[in-house]
Amino acid sequence: MLAQQVRCLTKHQVTISSRSYTDLVMELVWKAAHADPTYDIERAKVVADICKIPVTTLMKVVRHAQRTPKSVNWDVVSTKIKQ
């Protein structure tokens, strides 16, 4: 019964969903690091392990968030990234 309810995703759908997932994780990490100057590699490693995203990628996001002025918010950053 349960096997009948499971639908298979195409490769394109998996790519789209994983990209959206990665974008959400990046936003979460950026906002956390932007708000907390003590956000460090230990926290990034935990997120990286849980979310299966390379810690080096997350640390780039952390460093960017920490050097960005507090007046800048994620919406401004994300629009520049996506251009």
N, C-alpha and C positions, 0 to 999 in steps of 0.2 A: 504494500500500500504506500509506504513512504517513498520507495524508489520511483513510483509513478509520478510523484509530486515534484521531484527534482528535475530542473531543466538545465540543460547544458548551455554554457555561454560560449559564444564564438571568441576567437582569438582577439578580434577587434574590441569586443565588449570587455574582455578581461583587461586589455591595455588601457581602455578608457577608465574603468573603475580603479585600477591600480594607480593611474595618474592622479585621479581625483583624491584618492586616499593619501598619496604622497603630498599633494598640495595641502591637504588638511593638516597633516602632521607637521609640515614646514611652517604653516601658519601658527599652530599651537606652540611650537618651539620658539619661533620668532617673537611671539607675544610674551611668552614666559621670560625669555632672555632680555627682552626690551624692558620689562618691568622689574627684573631682578638682576642687578649688576654682579651678584655672586653666582649666577648660573654658570656652572663649570662642566668640564668634560665628564665628570662622574655622572651627572644628571643626563647628559647627552648619551652616554653609553647605555644607561637604563632604557631610554626611549629608543635608541637604535636597536637594542636587543629585542625589545617587545615588538617594535614596528617593522623590523627587518629592513632598515634603511642604514646605509653606511654611516658610521660615526663621523667620518671626515666631512661628509656632506652636511650633517647636522651642525658640526662645529663651524663651518663656513657661515651658516645661517645665524648661529649664536654670535659670532664675532661681528657680523654685519649689524645685527640687532643692537648690540651693546655700543657700537660706535655711532649709531643713528641718533640724532637729537630726539628728545622726548616728545617734541611737538609733532613728529612724524608718526603716522599710524600705518597699520598693515595695508589698508586699502591703497594708499599712495605707493607703497613699496611693491605690492602685488601687480598693480597696473604697469609699473615700469619693467618688472620681470617678464610679464606676458607679452610685451610689445616686440 
